[in-house]
Amino acid sequence: MKQKLSKKEIEDKINKIFSNNPSKEDIRKIKILAMSKNIKLKNYKKTFCKKCLTYFNLSNSQIRIKNKFKIIKCKECGHFSKHKLK
């Protein structure tokens, strides 16, 4: 039987997994956990591809800054993520 985790325990688990390079499976599990307790991923959302769930690093992403936007291209699937700069 699965044990139920509290919101605080899930947030700790998310912080722990994102502290080192998470795999695609780790990110998929985190997204499911966060959605189950309605937890926002905040800045972690910008660290992985929304389409293929690959964690961004220098070898698998390309970053451009254009017109107050940060555009990240995933080299795995070719998906573009666009974030507004503050």
FENJO-V714779 format. One record per helix or strand. SS is the DSSP state (alpha for helix, beta for strand). FROM is the first residue (numbers start at 1). LEN is the number of residues. If there is no record, write none. Layout:
# FENJO-V714779
ss:SS from:FROM len:LEN
ss:SS from:FROM len:LEN
This chain:
# FENJO-V714779
ss:alpha from:7 len:13
ss:alpha from:24 len:13
ss:alpha from:42 len:6
ss:beta from:48 len:1
ss:beta from:55 len:1
ss:beta from:61 len:6
ss:beta from:69 len:6
ss:beta from:80 len:5
